[in-house]
């Protein structure tokens, strides 16, 4: 249902970018940003959050 949705794609791209940033600079702020982005995706598309 959500595979090609532009909002979901944007959220997932942002998540990828935040994860890369956290890998480069592993601090609490970057971890918070990753977790918050994951929560936004889970709220927006719960079925997708359990898959990826």
PDB file of N, CA, C and O in Angstrom:
ATOM      1  N   UNK A   1       0.820  -1.193   0.000  1.00  0.00           N
ATOM      2  CA  UNK A   1       0.000   0.000   0.000  1.00  0.00           C
ATOM      3  C   UNK A   1       0.864   1.256   0.000  1.00  0.00           C
ATOM      4  O   UNK A   1       0.525   2.240  -0.659  1.00  0.00           O
ATOM      5  N   UNK A   2       1.983   1.234   0.736  1.00  0.00           N
ATOM      6  CA  UNK A   2       2.801   2.432   0.874  1.00  0.00           C
ATOM      7  C   UNK A   2       4.059   2.409   0.005  1.00  0.00           C
ATOM      8  O   UNK A   2       4.857   3.345   0.064  1.00  0.00           O
ATOM      9  N   UNK A   3       4.253   1.366  -0.794  1.00  0.00           N
ATOM     10  CA  UNK A   3       5.537   1.144  -1.452  1.00  0.00           C
ATOM     11  C   UNK A   3       6.074   2.362  -2.178  1.00  0.00           C
ATOM     12  O   UNK A   3       7.246   2.701  -2.013  1.00  0.00           O
ATOM     13  N   UNK A   4       5.252   3.031  -2.977  1.00  0.00           N
ATOM     14  CA  UNK A   4       5.720   4.159  -3.777  1.00  0.00           C
ATOM     15  C   UNK A   4       5.168   5.494  -3.300  1.00  0.00           C
ATOM     16  O   UNK A   4       5.054   6.432  -4.090  1.00  0.00           O
ATOM     17  N   UNK A   5       4.833   5.591  -2.054  1.00  0.00           N
ATOM     18  CA  UNK A   5       4.263   6.834  -1.550  1.00  0.00           C
ATOM     19  C   UNK A   5       5.371   7.861  -1.336  1.00  0.00           C
ATOM     20  O   UNK A   5       6.360   7.555  -0.671  1.00  0.00           O
ATOM     21  N   UNK A   6       5.234   9.069  -1.880  1.00  0.00           N
ATOM     22  CA  UNK A   6       6.302  10.064  -1.793  1.00  0.00           C
ATOM     23  C   UNK A   6       6.646  10.479  -0.362  1.00  0.00           C
ATOM     24  O   UNK A   6       7.811  10.734  -0.056  1.00  0.00           O
ATOM     25  N   UNK A   7       5.653  10.547   0.506  1.00  0.00           N
ATOM     26  CA  UNK A   7       5.932  10.927   1.897  1.00  0.00           C
ATOM     27  C   UNK A   7       6.763   9.845   2.583  1.00  0.00           C
ATOM     28  O   UNK A   7       7.745  10.145   3.262  1.00  0.00           O
ATOM     29  N   UNK A   8       6.372   8.607   2.406  1.00  0.00           N
ATOM     30  CA  UNK A   8       7.108   7.508   3.016  1.00  0.00           C
ATOM     31  C   UNK A   8       8.528   7.441   2.459  1.00  0.00           C
ATOM     32  O   UNK A   8       9.484   7.246   3.210  1.00  0.00           O
ATOM     33  N   UNK A   9       8.665   7.603   1.150  1.00  0.00           N
ATOM     34  CA  UNK A   9       9.996   7.589   0.546  1.00  0.00           C
ATOM     35  C   UNK A   9      10.871   8.686   1.139  1.00  0.00           C
ATOM     36  O   UNK A   9      12.048   8.458   1.416  1.00  0.00           O
ATOM     37  N   UNK A  10      10.314   9.850   1.331  1.00  0.00           N
ATOM     38  CA  UNK A  10      11.058  10.962   1.912  1.00  0.00           C
ATOM     39  C   UNK A  10      11.468  10.666   3.352  1.00  0.00           C
ATOM     40  O   UNK A  10      12.606  10.924   3.745  1.00  0.00           O
ATOM     41  N   UNK A  11      10.546  10.129   4.126  1.00  0.00           N
ATOM     42  CA  UNK A  11      10.847   9.781   5.518  1.00  0.00           C
ATOM     43  C   UNK A  11      11.952   8.734   5.598  1.00  0.00           C
ATOM     44  O   UNK A  11      12.830   8.811   6.457  1.00  0.00           O
ATOM     45  N   UNK A  12      11.902   7.757   4.696  1.00  0.00           N
ATOM     46  CA  UNK A  12      12.911   6.695   4.699  1.00  0.00           C
ATOM     47  C   UNK A  12      14.273   7.213   4.247  1.00  0.00           C
ATOM     48  O   UNK A  12      15.304   6.775   4.758  1.00  0.00           O
ATOM     49  N   UNK A  13      14.283   8.139   3.297  1.00  0.00           N
ATOM     50  CA  UNK A  13      15.544   8.743   2.871  1.00  0.00           C
ATOM     51  C   UNK A  13      16.163   9.545   4.010  1.00  0.00           C
ATOM     52  O   UNK A  13      17.372   9.493   4.232  1.00  0.00           O
ATOM     53  N   UNK A  14      15.328  10.280   4.724  1.00  0.00           N
ATOM     54  CA  UNK A  14      15.820  11.047   5.872  1.00  0.00           C
ATOM     55  C   UNK A  14      16.376  10.106   6.933  1.00  0.00           C
ATOM     56  O   UNK A  14      17.407  10.391   7.543  1.00  0.00           O
ATOM     57  N   UNK A  15      15.695   8.985   7.154  1.00  0.00           N
ATOM     58  CA  UNK A  15      16.166   8.005   8.118  1.00  0.00           C
ATOM     59  C   UNK A  15      17.531   7.462   7.715  1.00  0.00           C
ATOM     60  O   UNK A  15      18.421   7.337   8.556  1.00  0.00           O
ATOM     61  N   UNK A  16      17.699   7.141   6.449  1.00  0.00           N
ATOM     62  CA  UNK A  16      18.986   6.655   5.973  1.00  0.00           C
ATOM     63  C   UNK A  16      20.089   7.674   6.204  1.00  0.00           C
ATOM     64  O   UNK A  16      21.193   7.322   6.621  1.00  0.00           O
ATOM     65  N   UNK A  17      19.790   8.926   5.933  1.00  0.00           N
ATOM     66  CA  UNK A  17      20.759   9.992   6.136  1.00  0.00           C
ATOM     67  C   UNK A  17      21.107  10.143   7.620  1.00  0.00           C
ATOM     68  O   UNK A  17      22.271  10.328   7.974  1.00  0.00           O
ATOM     69  N   UNK A  18      20.101  10.065   8.474  1.00  0.00           N
ATOM     70  CA  UNK A  18      20.339  10.181   9.914  1.00  0.00           C
ATOM     71  C   UNK A  18      21.148   8.997  10.443  1.00  0.00           C
ATOM     72  O   UNK A  18      22.000   9.164  11.315  1.00  0.00           O
ATOM     73  N   UNK A  19      20.883   7.814   9.918  1.00  0.00           N
ATOM     74  CA  UNK A  19      21.661   6.639  10.333  1.00  0.00           C
ATOM     75  C   UNK A  19      23.122   6.781   9.911  1.00  0.00           C
ATOM     76  O   UNK A  19      24.025   6.431  10.671  1.00  0.00           O
ATOM     77  N   UNK A  20      23.356   7.290   8.705  1.00  0.00           N
ATOM     78  CA  UNK A  20      24.730   7.533   8.257  1.00  0.00           C
ATOM     79  C   UNK A  20      25.431   8.530   9.173  1.00  0.00           C
ATOM     80  O   UNK A  20      26.589   8.344   9.548  1.00  0.00           O
ATOM     81  N   UNK A  21      24.714   9.582   9.522  1.00  0.00           N
ATOM     82  CA  UNK A  21      25.282  10.593  10.411  1.00  0.00           C
ATOM     83  C   UNK A  21      25.597   9.987  11.777  1.00  0.00           C
ATOM     84  O   UNK A  21      26.630  10.295  12.371  1.00  0.00           O
ATOM     85  N   UNK A  22      24.717   9.135  12.268  1.00  0.00           N
ATOM     86  CA  UNK A  22      24.944   8.493  13.567  1.00  0.00           C
ATOM     87  C   UNK A  22      26.147   7.553  13.518  1.00  0.00           C
ATOM     88  O   UNK A  22      26.892   7.444  14.492  1.00  0.00           O
ATOM     89  N   UNK A  23      26.337   6.873  12.379  1.00  0.00           N
ATOM     90  CA  UNK A  23      27.512   6.006  12.230  1.00  0.00           C
ATOM     91  C   UNK A  23      28.803   6.825  12.273  1.00  0.00           C
ATOM     92  O   UNK A  23      29.793   6.407  12.873  1.00  0.00           O
ATOM     93  N   UNK A  24      28.780   7.992  11.631  1.00  0.00           N
ATOM     94  CA  UNK A  24      29.973   8.845  11.603  1.00  0.00           C
ATOM     95  C   UNK A  24      30.219   9.534  12.940  1.00  0.00           C
ATOM     96  O   UNK A  24      31.359   9.636  13.395  1.00  0.00           O
ATOM     97  N   UNK A  25      29.144  10.006  13.564  1.00  0.00           N
ATOM     98  CA  UNK A  25      29.254  10.738  14.829  1.00  0.00           C
ATOM     99  C   UNK A  25      28.254  10.128  15.822  1.00  0.00           C
ATOM    100  O   UNK A  25      27.135  10.623  15.956  1.00  0.00           O
ATOM    101  N   UNK A  26      28.658   9.049  16.521  1.00  0.00           N
ATOM    102  CA  UNK A  26      27.718   8.367  17.423  1.00  0.00           C
ATOM    103  C   UNK A  26      27.581   9.082  18.770  1.00  0.00           C
ATOM    104  O   UNK A  26      28.286   8.779  19.733  1.00  0.00           O
ATOM    105  N   UNK A  27      26.655  10.038  18.804  1.00  0.00           N
ATOM    106  CA  UNK A  27      26.382  10.709  20.071  1.00  0.00           C
ATOM    107  C   UNK A  27      24.888  10.646  20.380  1.00  0.00           C
ATOM    108  O   UNK A  27      24.097  10.152  19.577  1.00  0.00           O
ATOM    109  N   UNK A  28      24.520  11.145  21.532  1.00  0.00           N
ATOM    110  CA  UNK A  28      23.123  11.031  21.982  1.00  0.00           C
ATOM    111  C   UNK A  28      22.156  11.803  21.086  1.00  0.00           C
ATOM    112  O   UNK A  28      21.047  11.339  20.818  1.00  0.00           O
ATOM    113  N   UNK A  29      22.574  12.970  20.628  1.00  0.00           N
ATOM    114  CA  UNK A  29      21.686  13.772  19.783  1.00  0.00           C
ATOM    115  C   UNK A  29      21.385  13.057  18.471  1.00  0.00           C
ATOM    116  O   UNK A  29      20.234  13.011  18.038  1.00  0.00           O
ATOM    117  N   UNK A  30      22.410  12.502  17.840  1.00  0.00           N
ATOM    118  CA  UNK A  30      22.187  11.790  16.584  1.00  0.00           C
ATOM    119  C   UNK A  30      21.362  10.529  16.805  1.00  0.00           C
ATOM    120  O   UNK A  30      20.533  10.178  15.965  1.00  0.00           O
ATOM    121  N   UNK A  31      21.578   9.844  17.922  1.00  0.00           N
ATOM    122  CA  UNK A  31      20.761   8.665  18.233  1.00  0.00           C
ATOM    123  C   UNK A  31      19.299   9.057  18.427  1.00  0.00           C
ATOM    124  O   UNK A  31      18.397   8.368  17.951  1.00  0.00           O
ATOM    125  N   UNK A  32      19.070  10.161  19.127  1.00  0.00           N
ATOM    126  CA  UNK A  32      17.709  10.654  19.330  1.00  0.00           C
ATOM    127  C   UNK A  32      17.034  10.932  17.991  1.00  0.00           C
ATOM    128  O   UNK A  32      15.871  10.582  17.791  1.00  0.00           O
ATOM    129  N   UNK A  33      17.770  11.562  17.074  1.00  0.00           N
ATOM    130  CA  UNK A  33      17.203  11.881  15.764  1.00  0.00           C
ATOM    131  C   UNK A  33      16.812  10.616  14.998  1.00  0.00           C
ATOM    132  O   UNK A  33      15.761  10.583  14.359  1.00  0.00           O
ATOM    133  N   UNK A  34      17.641   9.585  15.057  1.00  0.00           N
ATOM    134  CA  UNK A  34      17.334   8.320  14.384  1.00  0.00           C
ATOM    135  C   UNK A  34      16.081   7.697  14.996  1.00  0.00           C
ATOM    136  O   UNK A  34      15.170   7.288  14.276  1.00  0.00           O
ATOM    137  N   UNK A  35      16.039   7.627  16.303  1.00  0.00           N
ATOM    138  CA  UNK A  35      14.889   7.015  16.989  1.00  0.00           C
ATOM    139  C   UNK A  35      13.617   7.791  16.694  1.00  0.00           C
ATOM    140  O   UNK A  35      12.565   7.196  16.461  1.00  0.00           O
ATOM    141  N   UNK A  36      13.706   9.118  16.704  1.00  0.00           N
ATOM    142  CA  UNK A  36      12.524   9.948  16.439  1.00  0.00           C
ATOM    143  C   UNK A  36      12.022   9.736  15.013  1.00  0.00           C
ATOM    144  O   UNK A  36      10.815   9.662  14.782  1.00  0.00           O
ATOM    145  N   UNK A  37      12.940   9.641  14.067  1.00  0.00           N
ATOM    146  CA  UNK A  37      12.546   9.410  12.677  1.00  0.00           C
ATOM    147  C   UNK A  37      11.879   8.044  12.536  1.00  0.00           C
ATOM    148  O   UNK A  37      10.887   7.907  11.819  1.00  0.00           O
ATOM    149  N   UNK A  38      12.421   7.032  13.218  1.00  0.00           N
ATOM    150  CA  UNK A  38      11.802   5.706  13.188  1.00  0.00           C
ATOM    151  C   UNK A  38      10.395   5.760  13.769  1.00  0.00           C
ATOM    152  O   UNK A  38       9.490   5.097  13.264  1.00  0.00           O
ATOM    153  N   UNK A  39      10.204   6.540  14.821  1.00  0.00           N
ATOM    154  CA  UNK A  39       8.883   6.682  15.420  1.00  0.00           C
ATOM    155  C   UNK A  39       7.909   7.371  14.469  1.00  0.00           C
ATOM    156  O   UNK A  39       6.742   6.989  14.384  1.00  0.00           O
ATOM    157  N   UNK A  40       8.394   8.392  13.752  1.00  0.00           N
ATOM    158  CA  UNK A  40       7.533   9.078  12.785  1.00  0.00           C
ATOM    159  C   UNK A  40       7.069   8.117  11.692  1.00  0.00           C
ATOM    160  O   UNK A  40       5.905   8.131  11.293  1.00  0.00           O
ATOM    161  N   UNK A  41       7.980   7.295  11.220  1.00  0.00           N
ATOM    162  CA  UNK A  41       7.619   6.323  10.188  1.00  0.00           C
ATOM    163  C   UNK A  41       6.619   5.319  10.758  1.00  0.00           C
ATOM    164  O   UNK A  41       5.658   4.952  10.080  1.00  0.00           O
ATOM    165  N   UNK A  42       6.831   4.879  11.975  1.00  0.00           N
ATOM    166  CA  UNK A  42       5.917   3.917  12.606  1.00  0.00           C
ATOM    167  C   UNK A  42       4.524   4.515  12.797  1.00  0.00           C
ATOM    168  O   UNK A  42       3.523   3.807  12.686  1.00  0.00           O
ATOM    169  N   UNK A  43       4.459   5.806  13.082  1.00  0.00           N
ATOM    170  CA  UNK A  43       3.162   6.463  13.240  1.00  0.00           C
ATOM    171  C   UNK A  43       2.479   6.649  11.889  1.00  0.00           C
ATOM    172  O   UNK A  43       1.261   6.508  11.772  1.00  0.00           O
ATOM    173  N   UNK A  44       3.272   6.964  10.880  1.00  0.00           N
ATOM    174  CA  UNK A  44       2.706   7.265   9.577  1.00  0.00           C
ATOM    175  C   UNK A  44       2.310   5.994   8.827  1.00  0.00           C
ATOM    176  O   UNK A  44       1.273   5.953   8.165  1.00  0.00           O
ATOM    177  N   UNK A  45       3.137   4.967   8.937  1.00  0.00           N
ATOM    178  CA  UNK A  45       2.878   3.705   8.222  1.00  0.00           C
ATOM    179  C   UNK A  45       3.261   2.531   9.110  1.00  0.00           C
ATOM    180  O   UNK A  45       4.343   1.967   8.948  1.00  0.00           O
ATOM    181  N   UNK A  46       2.397   2.152  10.047  1.00  0.00           N
ATOM    182  CA  UNK A  46       2.730   1.092  11.011  1.00  0.00           C
ATOM    183  C   UNK A  46       3.125  -0.228  10.367  1.00  0.00           C
ATOM    184  O   UNK A  46       4.005  -0.910  10.894  1.00  0.00           O
ATOM    185  N   UNK A  47       2.527  -0.612   9.271  1.00  0.00           N
ATOM    186  CA  UNK A  47       2.845  -1.889   8.636  1.00  0.00           C
ATOM    187  C   UNK A  47       4.270  -1.882   8.087  1.00  0.00           C
ATOM    188  O   UNK A  47       4.942  -2.914   8.103  1.00  0.00           O
ATOM    189  N   UNK A  48       4.726  -0.758   7.612  1.00  0.00           N
ATOM    190  CA  UNK A  48       6.067  -0.636   7.055  1.00  0.00           C
ATOM    191  C   UNK A  48       7.103  -0.666   8.160  1.00  0.00           C
ATOM    192  O   UNK A  48       8.183  -1.224   7.969  1.00  0.00           O
ATOM    193  N   UNK A  49       6.809  -0.087   9.297  1.00  0.00           N
ATOM    194  CA  UNK A  49       7.740  -0.015  10.410  1.00  0.00           C
ATOM    195  C   UNK A  49       8.111  -1.413  10.909  1.00  0.00           C
ATOM    196  O   UNK A  49       9.233  -1.633  11.363  1.00  0.00           O
ATOM    197  N   UNK A  50       7.184  -2.345  10.827  1.00  0.00           N
ATOM    198  CA  UNK A  50       7.493  -3.696  11.292  1.00  0.00           C
ATOM    199  C   UNK A  50       8.321  -4.465  10.283  1.00  0.00           C
ATOM    200  O   UNK A  50       9.008  -5.424  10.636  1.00  0.00           O
ATOM    201  N   UNK A  51       8.257  -4.045   9.013  1.00  0.00           N
ATOM    202  CA  UNK A  51       9.003  -4.728   7.954  1.00  0.00           C
ATOM    203  C   UNK A  51      10.454  -4.258   7.916  1.00  0.00           C
ATOM    204  O   UNK A  51      11.370  -5.080   7.910  1.00  0.00           O
ATOM    205  N   UNK A  52      10.670  -2.950   7.892  1.00  0.00           N
ATOM    206  CA  UNK A  52      12.012  -2.433   7.700  1.00  0.00           C
ATOM    207  C   UNK A  52      12.561  -1.843   8.929  1.00  0.00           C
ATOM    208  O   UNK A  52      13.693  -1.360   8.929  1.00  0.00           O
TER     209      UNK A  52
END
